[in-house]
Amino acid sequence: MDPFPYWIGYDAREKDAYDVCSFSCRRKSSVPLYVRALKAGEMRHAGIFSREWRVDGKTGRMHDVLDGKPFSTEFAFTRFLVPYLQGYKGWALFTDCDVLWLADIADLVSLRDDKYAAMVVKHDYNPVRAVKMDNQAQQAYPRKNWSSVILWNCGHPSNKALTPQVVNTQPGRFLHAFSWLNNDEIGELPEGWNYLVGHSSRKVKPQIMHFTDGGPWFDHMRNSPFAGWWTMEFDYMMGKEAKFQ
């Protein structure tokens, strides 16, 4: 079996989050994986990604020059390059880096359905906070958080429309709302595969725990909900604790 491609959004401010995301997924996986950090700088150097953004010197918040809107991570747009990076072939997974794996990725991969161009948890999520993470602006937009975990059918014909030019020139709302796809081309995953800490119901069993408002890798979030779960994984990764299930 060929390694399954897994692209993780990378932000220099969240290196610990990225490391735990990758580690927890590998630790739980029963299938071989090809894990890559999706780094905007590397994409720029390769001539694939050219969107410009500016950082407010006072608040540290990032703003997209194209549409003037704030965004919160360095991988806000690069996630939509995954089908291109995969040569528009096969399946691949993207997740934000601020997730903790509690289940085997093989169980998620088994949900693939070739009739869909992308499969996501279809959250009905309207944030109430004005900021998230390390003082980044919180934006409300249609289909918010759908794009934080994407099981990509890179070989689906409709995804060929998602070229680097489109990723570099279309507004963020177009991309995050999957506007290049018809509604019936977007498949639905069970909510546990993108469990939003502080927002998803406690009745939902998390398979991927998503610290969408920020997690304990930020000092001010050390006591956030489920922070202990993430911290235990971090400690085990660093060799500080015995292995746990």
C-alpha positions in Angstrom: 0.0 0.0 0.0 1.3 3.4 -1.0 1.6 5.9 1.9 -1.5 8.1 2.2 -0.7 11.8 1.6 -1.5 14.0 4.6 -0.8 17.8 4.3 -0.8 19.8 7.6 -1.0 23.5 7.6 2.1 25.1 9.0 2.4 28.4 10.9 5.7 29.4 12.5 3.8 30.6 15.6 2.3 27.1 16.1 5.2 24.8 15.6 4.4 22.8 18.8 0.8 22.4 17.5 2.1 21.1 14.2 4.5 18.7 15.8 1.8 17.2 18.1 -0.7 17.0 15.2 1.8 15.0 13.1 3.0 12.9 16.0 -0.5 12.0 17.3 -1.6 11.0 13.8 1.4 8.8 13.1 1.1 7.2 16.6 -2.5 6.2 15.9 -2.2 5.3 12.3 -2.4 1.7 11.1 -1.5 2.7 7.5 1.7 4.2 6.0 1.6 7.9 5.7 3.3 10.6 3.7 3.1 13.7 5.9 4.1 17.1 4.7 4.0 20.5 6.3 2.2 23.0 4.0 4.5 26.0 4.3 3.6 29.3 2.5 7.3 30.3 2.3 8.1 27.1 0.4 5.2 27.6 -1.9 6.3 31.1 -2.7 9.9 30.0 -3.3 8.6 27.4 -5.8 6.6 30.1 -7.6 3.3 28.5 -6.8 1.9 30.9 -4.2 2.0 34.6 -4.7 -0.8 36.1 -2.6 0.4 39.1 -0.7 -0.5 39.9 2.9 0.5 42.5 5.4 0.9 42.3 9.2 -0.4 45.1 11.4 2.5 46.3 13.4 0.4 47.1 16.5 -1.9 44.1 16.7 0.1 41.5 14.8 -3.0 40.6 12.7 -2.6 39.5 9.1 -4.6 41.0 6.3 -4.9 39.7 2.7 -3.9 42.5 0.3 -6.2 41.1 -2.5 -9.6 41.4 -0.6 -8.5 43.4 2.4 -9.8 40.9 4.8 -8.0 39.6 8.0 -7.1 36.0 8.3 -5.6 34.0 11.1 -3.0 31.5 9.8 -0.2 31.3 7.3 -1.9 28.4 5.6 -5.3 30.1 5.2 -5.0 29.9 1.4 -2.3 27.3 0.7 -4.6 24.5 1.8 -6.4 24.9 -1.6 -3.2 24.1 -3.4 -3.4 20.4 -2.3 -5.1 19.0 -5.4 -2.5 20.8 -7.6 0.4 19.6 -5.4 -0.9 16.1 -5.8 -1.0 16.4 -9.6 -4.8 16.2 -9.5 -4.5 12.5 -8.8 -5.8 10.3 -6.0 -6.9 11.2 -2.6 -5.2 13.3 0.1 -6.0 14.8 3.5 -5.5 18.4 4.7 -6.0 19.5 8.3 -5.1 22.7 10.2 -2.2 22.1 12.6 -4.2 22.9 15.7 -5.7 19.4 15.9 -5.1 16.4 18.1 -5.7 12.9 16.6 -7.6 10.5 18.9 -8.4 7.9 16.1 -6.8 6.0 13.3 -6.6 8.0 10.1 -7.4 4.7 8.3 -10.9 5.0 9.6 -11.2 8.4 8.0 -9.7 7.3 4.7 -12.2 4.5 4.6 -15.0 7.0 4.2 -13.8 8.1 0.7 -16.5 8.3 -1.9 -15.3 9.0 -5.5 -18.5 10.9 -6.4 -17.4 13.8 -4.2 -14.6 16.3 -5.0 -14.1 17.0 -1.3 -15.5 15.6 2.0 -15.8 17.8 5.1 -17.6 18.2 8.4 -20.4 20.6 7.5 -20.4 22.7 10.6 -23.1 25.3 11.2 -20.7 27.5 13.1 -21.1 31.1 13.9 -18.2 32.4 16.1 -19.2 34.8 18.9 -15.6 35.9 19.8 -14.0 38.8 17.9 -10.5 37.3 18.2 -9.0 33.8 18.3 -5.5 32.2 18.8 -2.9 34.9 19.5 -5.1 37.9 19.1 -5.9 37.1 15.4 -9.2 38.5 14.1 -12.1 36.0 14.1 -14.1 36.1 10.8 -17.6 34.9 10.2 -18.3 33.6 6.6 -20.4 30.9 4.9 -19.3 27.3 5.6 -16.8 28.4 8.3 -14.5 25.7 9.5 -15.5 23.3 6.7 -12.0 23.8 5.2 -10.1 23.0 8.4 -10.3 19.3 7.7 -10.6 18.3 4.0 -10.6 14.9 2.6 -9.6 15.8 -1.0 -10.5 13.8 -4.0 -7.6 15.4 -6.0 -8.5 13.4 -9.1 -12.1 14.7 -9.3 -12.5 16.7 -12.6 -14.0 19.7 -10.8 -10.9 20.2 -8.7 -8.9 20.9 -11.9 -10.5 24.3 -11.7 -8.6 24.9 -8.5 -5.3 26.1 -10.1 -2.6 28.2 -8.5 -3.9 31.2 -10.4 -7.4 30.7 -8.8 -5.9 30.2 -5.3 -3.8 33.4 -5.8 -6.5 35.6 -7.1 -9.9 34.6 -5.8 -11.2 36.1 -2.5 -10.9 34.1 0.6 -14.7 33.7 0.9 -14.8 32.0 -2.5 -12.2 29.5 -1.5 -13.4 28.7 2.0 -17.0 28.3 0.8 -15.9 25.7 -1.9 -17.5 28.0 -4.5 -15.8 26.2 -7.4 -17.9 23.1 -6.6 -21.5 22.3 -6.9 -23.2 21.5 -3.6 -23.6 17.8 -4.5 -19.9 17.5 -5.1 -19.2 18.2 -1.4 -19.5 15.1 0.8 -20.3 15.1 4.5 -18.1 13.6 7.2 -19.3 12.8 10.7 -18.7 15.7 13.1 -16.2 13.7 15.2 -13.7 14.1 12.4 -13.6 17.9 13.1 -14.6 18.2 16.7 -14.5 21.9 17.6 -13.3 22.4 21.1 -15.7 24.7 23.0 -18.3 24.5 20.2 -19.2 20.9 19.3 -21.6 19.0 21.5 -20.2 16.9 24.3 -22.4 14.1 22.9 -20.2 13.9 19.8 -17.2 11.5 20.1 -14.1 13.3 18.9 -11.8 11.5 16.4 -10.0 14.7 15.5 -10.1 17.3 18.3 -9.8 20.8 16.7 -8.6 23.7 19.0 -10.1 26.2 16.7 -9.9 29.1 19.2 -6.3 28.3 20.1 -4.8 25.7 22.3 -2.3 25.2 25.2 0.7 25.9 23.0 -0.3 29.5 23.7 0.4 30.6 27.2 -3.0 32.3 27.6 -4.7 29.0 26.6 -3.0 26.7 29.1 -6.3 26.0 30.9 -8.6 25.9 27.9 -11.0 23.0 27.5 -9.3 19.6 26.8 -5.9 21.3 27.2 -4.8 18.3 29.3 -5.4 15.9 26.4 -3.1 17.9 24.2 -0.5 18.4 26.9 -0.3 14.6 27.6 0.4 14.0 23.9 3.0 16.7 23.9 4.7 15.3 27.0 4.7 11.8 25.5 6.2 13.1 22.3 9.0 14.8 24.3 9.6 11.6 26.2 8.3 12.9 29.5 5.4 10.4 30.0 4.7 6.7 29.6 2.6 5.8 26.5 -1.1 6.2 26.9 -4.1 5.2 24.8 
